[in-house]
């Protein structure tokens, strides 16, 4: 029998807290921290380096007794012009596979740490892999019906970045824009998401740190045309497109100039998932003017409008049924976190955006129901504080989604629950402020 979900309108589940007293100012959020202070040492010691991640994944594959298959999907430096030596390949990008791409099973693809300074996603991915590798009855019931592929870290170079000898994870990949290497004129402008000076937000977003390694925001390098290769296009047309700021911007798809985006897309094309989940981090918010709970997570089921490929003229649009399942998946995730008036349940909807160059946008336009998970804080603003709780805001919803897909109950969730999730608001611009 399918489990039925009540048609709860989410704001009624988010009970309002008492407003500020006329005498005493309320704290900016509840809980009011923990935050990283301006001169405070940021501890990242609990997070895994690339070497530690590889060792952990290999150990989990062995202990899974054949349940999990670990593969290297590609390497971080295999950019359009190739590489000259084995050493130039860069870091391996792993995919942990539970099941195959059997079209008779539901398929879920999860990626994390597309930005190197968003580490809790990778840590949560390992927790999911560990549980799926276990012998529990609930896990077996999931894997009988659902295949799950997980790529826990798709930006290994940004993740292990060093600054003045200190581990300083960065948002960006590590590649240099060399247009002449792919046949473009040397003065061709880089894609708009290129970080030429190798810089990153400083602690508490107070200015920038220049670490000096150029690269790209990988999550703008995807394209609804999954077969797009910049080097195979009419290069005069590409150069003209890149040299105009009216076209070289976020309204259009990316150029697949990073190895990482190409690798993730190759896995997506092979697996053809029903549901694609991408785990990110963001800033800090409270729910509303009346509810000052600190928002641990934002969800999104849609991030791309209908799209016309400027090079081929091909049209892309999110299928109605695909969007419906995306809303159901996100709604189920939000409902799973409702625990009275706790911090867990203070969810919001991610701002309305149109980003066809993101992995989520490109894949939604290719028939995957998407879930964006945006947990609060980044390396520079939270360090490893609250990592345990924040991992739970990823793992609990995802296991609910796995179970809902396995037993079919996700299809009973009312999409109105998703529509009613409070919109993103009440941003906290300076998390170290205490009033």
C-alpha positions as CSV (number, residue, x, y, z in Angstrom):
1,X,0.0,0.0,0.0
2,X,1.3,3.4,-0.9
3,X,1.9,5.8,2.0
4,X,-0.2,8.9,1.8
5,X,1.1,12.3,2.6
6,X,-1.2,14.9,4.0
7,X,-1.6,18.0,1.9
8,X,0.1,20.3,4.4
9,X,0.6,23.9,3.4
10,X,4.1,24.4,4.6
11,X,3.9,27.9,6.3
12,X,1.3,26.5,8.7
13,X,3.9,24.0,9.7
14,X,6.4,26.8,10.4
15,X,5.0,28.2,13.6
16,X,5.9,31.8,14.2
17,X,8.1,32.7,17.1
18,X,7.4,35.6,19.4
19,X,8.4,39.0,17.9
20,X,11.0,41.4,19.3
21,X,10.3,42.9,22.7
22,X,9.7,46.6,22.9
23,X,12.5,46.9,25.4
24,X,15.1,44.3,24.4
25,X,16.3,43.8,20.8
26,X,15.9,40.2,19.6
27,X,18.9,38.4,18.3
28,X,19.4,38.6,14.6
29,X,18.7,34.8,14.3
30,X,17.8,31.8,16.4
31,X,20.2,30.2,16.9
32,X,22.3,33.3,16.7
33,X,25.4,31.6,15.4
34,X,27.9,30.1,15.7
35,X,29.7,32.3,13.3
36,X,33.3,32.9,12.4
37,X,34.7,36.1,13.9
38,X,37.0,38.4,11.9
39,X,40.3,37.3,13.4
40,X,39.2,33.8,14.5
41,X,41.1,30.7,13.3
42,X,38.9,28.7,10.9
43,X,39.1,25.0,11.6
44,X,38.6,22.6,8.7
45,X,40.3,19.7,10.3
46,X,37.2,17.4,10.2
47,X,36.8,17.8,6.5
48,X,38.5,15.3,4.0
49,X,41.3,16.2,1.7
50,X,41.3,14.6,-1.8
51,X,43.6,11.9,-0.6
52,X,41.4,11.2,2.5
53,X,38.3,11.2,0.4
54,X,39.8,8.6,-2.1
55,X,40.9,6.4,0.8
56,X,37.4,6.6,2.4
57,X,35.7,5.7,-0.8
58,X,37.9,2.8,-1.5
59,X,37.4,1.5,2.0
60,X,33.6,1.8,1.6
61,X,33.6,-0.1,-1.7
62,X,35.5,-3.0,0.0
63,X,33.1,-3.1,3.0
64,X,30.0,-2.9,0.8
65,X,30.4,-6.5,-0.3
66,X,29.7,-5.7,-3.9
67,X,26.8,-3.4,-3.3
68,X,28.8,-0.3,-4.3
69,X,31.0,0.0,-7.4
70,X,33.6,2.9,-7.3
71,X,34.8,4.3,-10.6
72,X,37.0,7.3,-11.7
73,X,34.7,9.2,-14.1
74,X,37.6,11.4,-15.3
75,X,40.3,13.8,-14.3
76,X,40.2,17.5,-13.4
77,X,42.6,18.8,-16.1
78,X,41.3,17.1,-19.2
79,X,40.2,20.4,-20.8
80,X,39.4,20.9,-24.5
81,X,43.0,21.0,-25.6
82,X,43.9,17.8,-23.8
83,X,46.9,17.2,-21.6
84,X,50.6,16.5,-22.4
85,X,51.6,14.1,-19.7
86,X,50.0,11.7,-17.2
87,X,50.8,14.2,-14.4
88,X,48.8,16.9,-16.2
89,X,45.6,14.8,-15.8
90,X,44.9,16.4,-12.5
91,X,42.8,15.0,-9.7
92,X,40.4,12.0,-10.1
93,X,36.7,12.6,-10.0
94,X,34.9,9.7,-8.4
95,X,31.4,8.2,-8.9
96,X,30.0,5.7,-6.4
97,X,27.4,3.5,-8.1
98,X,24.7,1.7,-6.3
99,X,22.9,-0.1,-9.2
100,X,23.2,0.4,-12.9
101,X,21.3,2.5,-15.4
102,X,18.5,0.0,-15.7
103,X,15.5,1.9,-17.2
104,X,13.1,-0.3,-15.1
105,X,14.5,1.3,-11.9
106,X,14.2,4.9,-10.7
107,X,17.6,6.6,-11.0
108,X,19.0,9.3,-8.8
109,X,22.2,11.2,-9.5
110,X,23.8,13.3,-6.7
111,X,26.7,15.7,-7.0
112,X,28.4,17.7,-4.3
113,X,31.2,20.2,-3.9
114,X,30.9,21.7,-7.3
115,X,32.4,24.7,-5.5
116,X,35.5,23.8,-3.6
117,X,34.6,25.9,-0.5
118,X,31.3,24.0,0.0
119,X,32.5,21.0,1.9
120,X,29.6,19.7,3.9
121,X,28.0,18.4,0.7
122,X,30.9,16.0,0.2
123,X,30.8,15.0,3.9
124,X,27.0,14.3,3.6
125,X,27.6,12.4,0.4
126,X,30.0,10.1,2.3
127,X,27.4,9.5,5.0
128,X,24.8,8.5,2.3
129,X,27.3,6.2,0.7
130,X,28.1,4.6,4.0
131,X,24.4,4.0,4.8
132,X,23.7,2.6,1.3
133,X,26.6,0.2,1.7
134,X,25.1,-1.3,4.9
135,X,22.9,-4.4,5.1
136,X,19.8,-2.8,6.6
137,X,16.4,-4.0,5.3
138,X,15.3,-0.4,4.5
139,X,18.4,0.1,2.4
140,X,17.8,-3.1,0.5
141,X,14.2,-2.1,-0.2
142,X,15.5,1.1,-1.7
143,X,18.1,-0.5,-3.9
144,X,15.7,-3.1,-5.2
145,X,13.8,-0.3,-6.9
146,X,16.2,2.7,-7.1
147,X,19.7,3.1,-8.5
148,X,21.8,5.8,-6.9
149,X,25.0,7.3,-8.3
150,X,26.9,9.7,-6.2
151,X,29.8,12.1,-7.2
152,X,30.8,13.4,-3.8
153,X,33.4,16.0,-5.0
154,X,33.3,17.4,-8.5
155,X,35.8,20.2,-7.9
156,X,38.8,18.5,-6.3
157,X,41.3,21.3,-7.2
158,X,39.3,24.1,-5.6
159,X,38.7,21.8,-2.6
160,X,42.4,21.3,-1.9
161,X,43.5,24.8,-2.8
162,X,46.4,26.3,-0.7
163,X,47.0,29.9,0.2
164,X,50.3,30.9,1.7
165,X,50.8,27.2,2.7
166,X,47.4,27.0,4.4
167,X,44.4,25.0,3.2
168,X,42.1,27.6,1.7
169,X,39.2,25.9,-0.3
170,X,38.0,28.0,-3.2
171,X,34.9,28.2,-5.3
172,X,36.7,27.9,-8.6
173,X,38.4,25.2,-10.6
174,X,42.0,25.5,-11.7
175,X,42.3,26.2,-15.4
176,X,43.7,29.0,-17.5
177,X,41.8,30.6,-20.5
178,X,44.0,30.0,-23.5
179,X,41.8,30.7,-26.5
180,X,44.5,30.0,-29.0
181,X,44.8,26.4,-27.8
182,X,41.3,25.7,-29.2
183,X,41.7,27.8,-32.4
184,X,40.2,31.1,-31.2
185,X,42.0,34.4,-31.7
186,X,44.2,35.2,-28.7
187,X,42.3,38.3,-27.8
188,X,38.9,36.4,-27.5
189,X,37.3,37.2,-24.2
190,X,37.0,34.5,-21.6
191,X,33.6,33.2,-20.6
192,X,32.0,35.5,-18.1
193,X,32.4,33.0,-15.3
194,X,36.2,33.0,-15.5
195,X,38.2,34.1,-12.5
196,X,41.4,35.5,-14.1
197,X,43.3,36.6,-11.0
198,X,42.6,33.6,-8.8
199,X,40.8,35.2,-6.0
200,X,38.2,34.2,-3.4
201,X,36.0,35.9,-0.8
202,X,37.9,36.5,2.4
203,X,36.7,35.5,5.9
204,X,33.2,36.7,6.6
205,X,33.2,38.0,3.0
206,X,35.4,40.9,4.1
207,X,37.2,41.7,0.8
208,X,39.1,39.1,-1.2
209,X,42.1,36.8,-0.9
210,X,44.2,36.5,-4.1
211,X,45.6,33.0,-4.3
212,X,46.8,33.5,-7.9
213,X,45.5,30.4,-9.7
214,X,42.9,31.3,-12.4
215,X,39.9,29.1,-13.0
216,X,36.2,28.9,-13.6
217,X,33.0,28.8,-11.7
218,X,32.2,25.2,-12.8
219,X,28.5,25.7,-12.1
220,X,28.2,28.1,-15.0
221,X,30.0,26.0,-17.5
222,X,27.2,23.6,-18.4
223,X,25.0,23.8,-21.5
224,X,21.5,22.5,-22.3
225,X,23.1,21.1,-25.4
226,X,24.8,18.3,-23.6
227,X,26.9,17.5,-26.7
228,X,28.3,21.1,-27.0
229,X,32.0,21.3,-27.5
230,X,33.4,24.7,-28.0
231,X,36.3,23.5,-30.1
232,X,33.8,21.9,-32.6
233,X,31.8,25.1,-33.2
234,X,32.2,27.7,-35.9
235,X,35.1,29.5,-34.1
236,X,34.4,32.9,-35.7
237,X,30.8,32.7,-34.3
238,X,32.1,31.6,-30.9
239,X,34.6,34.5,-30.8
240,X,31.9,37.0,-31.7
241,X,29.6,35.6,-29.1
242,X,32.3,35.7,-26.3
243,X,33.4,39.2,-27.3
244,X,29.9,40.7,-26.8
245,X,28.7,41.3,-23.3
246,X,25.2,41.1,-24.6
247,X,25.6,37.4,-25.1
248,X,28.6,36.5,-22.9
249,X,26.5,36.4,-19.7
250,X,24.4,34.2,-17.4
251,X,21.3,34.2,-19.7
252,X,23.1,31.7,-21.9
253,X,24.6,28.2,-21.4
254,X,28.2,27.7,-20.6
255,X,31.0,26.6,-23.0
256,X,32.1,23.3,-21.4
257,X,35.7,24.5,-21.1
258,X,36.3,22.7,-17.8
259,X,37.1,19.1,-17.6
260,X,34.9,18.8,-14.5
261,X,31.7,20.0,-16.3
262,X,32.3,17.6,-19.2
263,X,32.9,14.7,-16.8
264,X,29.7,15.3,-14.8
265,X,27.7,15.6,-18.0
266,X,29.2,12.4,-19.4
267,X,28.0,10.6,-16.2
268,X,24.6,12.2,-16.6
269,X,24.2,11.1,-20.2
270,X,25.2,7.6,-19.3
271,X,22.9,7.3,-16.3
272,X,19.9,9.3,-17.6
273,X,18.6,9.9,-14.0
274,X,15.0,10.6,-13.2
275,X,16.1,12.9,-10.4
276,X,19.3,15.0,-10.2
277,X,20.3,16.5,-6.9
278,X,23.1,19.1,-6.5
279,X,24.3,20.1,-3.0
280,X,25.5,23.6,-2.5
281,X,26.1,26.2,0.3
282,X,24.8,29.7,0.5
283,X,24.8,32.6,2.9
284,X,22.6,33.2,6.0
285,X,18.9,34.1,6.3
286,X,16.1,34.1,8.8
287,X,12.7,32.8,7.8
288,X,10.8,36.2,7.9
289,X,10.4,39.4,9.9
290,X,8.2,37.5,12.3
291,X,10.2,34.2,12.5
292,X,13.9,34.7,13.2
293,X,14.9,31.1,13.0
294,X,18.2,30.7,11.1
295,X,17.4,29.0,7.8
296,X,19.6,25.8,7.5
297,X,18.6,24.9,4.0
298,X,16.9,26.2,0.9
299,X,15.4,24.0,-1.9
300,X,14.5,24.6,-5.5
301,X,12.7,22.5,-8.1
302,X,13.2,25.0,-11.1
303,X,16.2,27.1,-12.1
304,X,15.8,27.5,-15.9
305,X,13.3,29.0,-18.3
306,X,12.7,27.8,-21.8
307,X,15.9,28.1,-23.8
308,X,17.0,28.5,-27.4
309,X,20.5,27.4,-28.3
310,X,22.1,30.5,-29.9
311,X,24.4,28.3,-32.1
312,X,22.0,25.6,-33.3
313,X,18.6,27.2,-32.7
314,X,17.4,24.1,-30.9
315,X,14.7,24.7,-28.3
316,X,14.7,23.3,-24.7
317,X,11.9,23.4,-22.1
318,X,11.3,21.7,-18.8
319,X,8.7,19.0,-19.3
320,X,5.5,19.4,-17.3
321,X,5.7,16.0,-15.7
322,X,9.4,16.5,-15.0
323,X,8.7,19.7,-13.1
324,X,5.8,18.1,-11.2
325,X,8.1,15.3,-9.9
326,X,10.8,17.9,-9.0
327,X,8.2,19.8,-6.9
328,X,7.1,16.6,-5.2
329,X,10.7,15.6,-4.4
330,X,11.5,19.1,-3.0
331,X,8.2,19.2,-1.1
332,X,8.9,15.7,0.5
333,X,12.3,17.0,1.5
334,X,10.9,20.0,3.2
335,X,8.2,18.0,5.0
336,X,10.9,15.6,6.2
337,X,12.6,18.4,8.1
338,X,9.5,19.6,10.0
339,X,10.2,18.8,13.6
340,X,7.9,21.1,15.6
341,X,9.3,24.6,15.7
342,X,12.9,23.5,15.5
343,X,15.8,25.0,13.6
344,X,15.5,22.0,11.2
345,X,12.2,23.0,9.8
346,X,13.1,26.6,9.0
347,X,13.3,25.9,5.3
348,X,13.0,28.4,2.4
349,X,12.7,28.3,-1.3
350,X,15.8,29.4,-3.3
351,X,15.4,32.7,-5.1
352,X,13.7,32.6,-8.5
353,X,16.6,32.4,-11.1
354,X,17.2,31.5,-14.8
355,X,20.5,29.9,-15.0
356,X,20.7,27.5,-18.0
357,X,24.5,27.3,-17.6
358,X,24.3,25.5,-14.3
359,X,24.3,21.7,-14.0
360,X,20.8,21.8,-12.5
361,X,19.5,24.1,-15.3
362,X,21.0,22.1,-18.1
363,X,19.9,18.8,-16.8
364,X,16.4,20.0,-16.0
365,X,16.1,21.1,-19.6
366,X,17.1,17.5,-20.5
367,X,14.3,15.7,-18.6
368,X,15.7,15.3,-15.1
369,X,13.6,16.4,-12.1
370,X,16.0,18.5,-10.0
371,X,16.5,19.3,-6.4
372,X,18.8,22.1,-5.4
373,X,20.0,21.8,-1.8
374,X,21.6,25.0,-0.5
375,X,22.8,24.6,3.1
376,X,24.0,27.6,5.1
377,X,27.6,28.8,5.4
378,X,30.8,28.3,3.5
379,X,34.4,27.7,4.5
380,X,35.1,31.4,5.1
381,X,31.9,32.1,7.1
382,X,31.2,28.9,9.1
383,X,34.2,26.6,8.9
384,X,33.2,23.2,10.3
385,X,30.8,24.6,12.8
386,X,27.3,23.0,12.8
387,X,28.5,20.4,10.3
388,X,26.7,17.6,12.0
389,X,23.3,19.3,11.9
390,X,23.8,20.6,8.4
391,X,24.7,17.1,7.1
392,X,21.4,15.9,8.5
393,X,19.6,18.6,6.4
394,X,21.0,16.8,3.4
395,X,20.9,13.1,4.4
396,X,17.4,13.0,5.9
397,X,15.6,14.5,2.9
398,X,17.5,12.4,0.5
399,X,16.7,9.1,2.2
400,X,13.1,10.2,2.3
401,X,13.3,10.8,-1.5
402,X,14.9,7.4,-2.0
403,X,12.2,5.7,-0.1
404,X,9.5,7.8,-1.8
405,X,10.7,6.7,-5.2
406,X,11.1,3.1,-4.1
407,X,7.5,2.7,-2.8
408,X,5.9,5.3,-5.1
409,X,4.7,7.5,-2.2
410,X,6.6,10.6,-3.6
411,X,4.0,10.7,-6.4
412,X,1.2,11.3,-3.8
413,X,2.9,14.5,-2.4
414,X,0.9,17.6,-3.2
415,X,2.9,20.1,-5.3
416,X,1.2,22.9,-3.4
417,X,3.5,22.1,-0.5
418,X,6.4,23.1,-2.6
419,X,4.7,26.2,-3.9
420,X,4.0,27.3,-0.3
421,X,7.5,27.0,1.0
422,X,8.5,30.5,2.1
423,X,10.5,32.5,-0.5
424,X,14.1,33.4,0.2
425,X,14.2,36.6,2.3
426,X,15.8,38.3,5.3
427,X,19.4,37.8,4.3
428,X,22.0,38.3,7.0
429,X,24.8,40.3,5.2
430,X,27.2,40.2,8.1
431,X,26.9,37.0,10.2
432,X,29.3,38.2,12.8
433,X,26.9,41.1,13.8
434,X,25.2,40.5,17.1
435,X,22.2,42.8,16.8
